[in-house]
Amino acid sequence: MPIYVPKIKREFQRCTQCVMDTTDSMIEFDENGVCDHCRNFEKNIKPYWNPNKENREELEKVAAQIRKDGEGKDYDCILGMSGGADSSYLAYIAKEVMHLRPLIYVVDTGWNLNVAVENIEKIVKGLDLDMYTDVINWKEMSDFQLAMFKSGISSCDAPQDQAIFASLYNYAVKHKIKWVLTGSNNSTEFVRPPVEWIYMNDKIMNNDIHKKFGKRPFKTYPQCGILKYRLLYKYVYGMKRFYPLDYVVYDKAKAEDFLHEKYGWMKYENKHYENVFTRFFEGYYLPYKFGFDTRKNVFSTQILAGTMTREEALEKLKTNPYDTDQMEQDKEYIAKKLGITTEEFDEIINSPAHTPEDYKNSMWIIKLGLKICKLLGIERRNMRF
């Protein structure tokens, strides 16, 4: 099988504290075999984060400001919901703990599984919230996704990510909803997948790939580049993002049990597996074509958070990301939805691997922005280019 070969060839090594390894080609180990992800956690995250301590005073302070800013409006904030645990528990915190009036925002990219749709409905009804659904133009979406596969890069889920966040941010600004709540949180995400595994949203690169391999022009497909939402939306329109799950004790396993018992919410196999495309992308495409297994960064986060042991993580990594028969069914289903045969899809998947550097990109801008964010203390996670 074609496996991505990093520019710097090195002997395989795994961190002695978490389960990140040299499939992250830029990983660095100290004399004890501890990786830079773990050292970054100890230095830049652990001193500011206590997983067993609530910060209700600060949470209420922000909630009061959100309620004040939303006076006289239908909603005082907006939050995107996927049907996963993070966004579902966020909705509960927003309504029942922060006493806000959130609008639940759902983006239908054409790939959500029934369990995700049902989970969203259960949470929305259980909390008596309003919901708005944006259905992305399928012809434009599928054309862009197929173009990303043809490009040979590892970030083939970018069309969904861009559509979801761009749609949410554009709607918030258009309807003058100042506060955007996000389910991103330290307890499940402080070990990011390396940039070479999943390159972040880059509008310039996306458009270059779409121009080279796409056939259908963007007419309604939502876009929002990093400069637009980081600078224009924040400093001109005053849009604010807030991360409530970092202010409460968030044990994901306990949160899942709570959501199930209170609202009938249903758990699924792995993080992001509420979406059939993402399940295939993370469970098969990345490991098969590039040798990247995103369970490693997820499990490493859990190890550092104390919700999983390293031994448990290593045992889980011995298993396939998901059932082989299910994978074959997903491959056939995705190929059909993208308008190609399974044989054509296999040919595309087995074509040479590429990186974002093979296309026009705004990597220098992202690097500069990241450097500034780190200097200001806004970004403490270990992100490298």
Secondary structure as the mmCIF struct_conf table of DSSP 4:
data_model
#
loop_
_struct_conf.conf_type_id
_struct_conf.id
_struct_conf.beg_label_comp_id
_struct_conf.beg_label_asym_id
_struct_conf.beg_label_seq_id
_struct_conf.end_label_comp_id
_struct_conf.end_label_asym_id
_struct_conf.end_label_seq_id
BEND BEND1 LYS A 7 ILE A 8
STRN STRN1 ARG A 14 ARG A 14
BEND BEND2 THR A 16 VAL A 19
STRN STRN2 ASP A 21 ASP A 21
TURN_TY1_P TURN_TY1_P1 THR A 22 THR A 23
BEND BEND3 ASP A 24 ASP A 24
TURN_TY1_P TURN_TY1_P2 SER A 25 MET A 26
STRN STRN3 PHE A 29 PHE A 29
TURN_TY1_P TURN_TY1_P3 GLU A 31 ASN A 32
BEND BEND4 GLY A 33 GLY A 33
STRN STRN4 CYS A 35 CYS A 35
HELX_RH_AL_P HELX_RH_AL_P1 ASP A 36 ASN A 40
HELX_RH_PI_P HELX_RH_PI_P1 PHE A 41 ILE A 45
HELX_RH_3T_P HELX_RH_3T_P1 LYS A 46 TYR A 48
TURN_TY1_P TURN_TY1_P4 PRO A 51 ASN A 52
HELX_RH_AL_P HELX_RH_AL_P2 ARG A 56 ASP A 69
TURN_TY1_P TURN_TY1_P5 GLY A 70 GLY A 72
BEND BEND5 LYS A 73 ASP A 74
BEND BEND6 ASP A 76 ASP A 76
STRN STRN5 CYS A 77 GLY A 80
BEND BEND7 GLY A 83 GLY A 84
HELX_RH_AL_P HELX_RH_AL_P3 ALA A 85 TYR A 92
HELX_RH_PI_P HELX_RH_PI_P2 ILE A 93 VAL A 97
BEND BEND8 MET A 98 MET A 98
STRN STRN6 PRO A 102 ASP A 108
BEND BEND9 GLY A 110 GLY A 110
STRN STRN7 ASN A 112 ASN A 112
HELX_RH_AL_P HELX_RH_AL_P4 ASN A 114 LEU A 127
TURN_TY1_P TURN_TY1_P6 ASP A 128 ASP A 128
STRN STRN8 ASP A 130 VAL A 135
HELX_RH_AL_P HELX_RH_AL_P5 TRP A 138 SER A 151
TURN_TY1_P TURN_TY1_P7 GLY A 152 GLY A 152
BEND BEND10 SER A 154 SER A 154
TURN_TY1_P TURN_TY1_P8 CYS A 156 ASP A 157
HELX_RH_AL_P HELX_RH_AL_P6 ALA A 158 LYS A 174
TURN_TY1_P TURN_TY1_P9 HIS A 175 LYS A 176
STRN STRN9 TRP A 179 LEU A 181
HELX_RH_AL_P HELX_RH_AL_P7 ASN A 186 GLU A 189
BEND BEND11 PHE A 190 VAL A 191
HELX_LH_PP_P HELX_LH_PP_P1 ARG A 192 PRO A 194
TURN_TY1_P TURN_TY1_P10 VAL A 195 TRP A 197
BEND BEND12 ILE A 198 ILE A 198
HELX_LH_PP_P HELX_LH_PP_P2 TYR A 199 ASN A 201
HELX_RH_AL_P HELX_RH_AL_P8 LYS A 203 PHE A 213
BEND BEND13 ARG A 216 ARG A 216
BEND BEND14 LYS A 219 THR A 220
HELX_RH_AL_P HELX_RH_AL_P9 ILE A 226 LEU A 227
HELX_RH_PI_P HELX_RH_PI_P3 LYS A 228 VAL A 236
BEND BEND15 TYR A 237 TYR A 237
STRN STRN10 LYS A 240 PHE A 242
HELX_RH_3T_P HELX_RH_3T_P2 PRO A 244 TYR A 247
BEND BEND16 VAL A 248 VAL A 248
HELX_RH_AL_P HELX_RH_AL_P10 LYS A 252 TYR A 263
BEND BEND17 GLU A 269 ASN A 270
TURN_TY1_P TURN_TY1_P11 LYS A 271 GLU A 274
STRN STRN11 ASN A 275 ASN A 275
HELX_RH_AL_P HELX_RH_AL_P11 VAL A 276 PHE A 280
HELX_RH_PI_P HELX_RH_PI_P4 PHE A 281 PHE A 290
TURN_TY1_P TURN_TY1_P12 THR A 294 THR A 294
HELX_RH_AL_P HELX_RH_AL_P12 ARG A 295 ALA A 305
TURN_TY1_P TURN_TY1_P13 GLY A 306 GLY A 306
BEND BEND18 THR A 307 MET A 308
HELX_RH_AL_P HELX_RH_AL_P13 ARG A 310 LEU A 317
TURN_TY1_P TURN_TY1_P14 LYS A 318 LYS A 318
BEND BEND19 THR A 319 THR A 319
BEND BEND20 PRO A 321 TYR A 322
HELX_RH_AL_P HELX_RH_AL_P14 THR A 324 LEU A 338
TURN_TY1_P TURN_TY1_P15 GLY A 339 GLY A 339
BEND BEND21 ILE A 340 ILE A 340
HELX_RH_AL_P HELX_RH_AL_P15 THR A 342 ILE A 349
TURN_TY1_P TURN_TY1_P16 ASN A 350 ASN A 350
BEND BEND22 SER A 351 SER A 351
HELX_LH_PP_P HELX_LH_PP_P3 PRO A 352 ALA A 353
HELX_RH_3T_P HELX_RH_3T_P3 PRO A 356 ASP A 358
BEND BEND23 TYR A 359 TYR A 359
HELX_RH_AL_P HELX_RH_AL_P16 MET A 363 LEU A 376
TURN_TY1_P TURN_TY1_P17 GLY A 377 GLY A 377
BEND BEND24 ILE A 378 ILE A 378
BEND BEND25 ARG A 381 ARG A 381
#
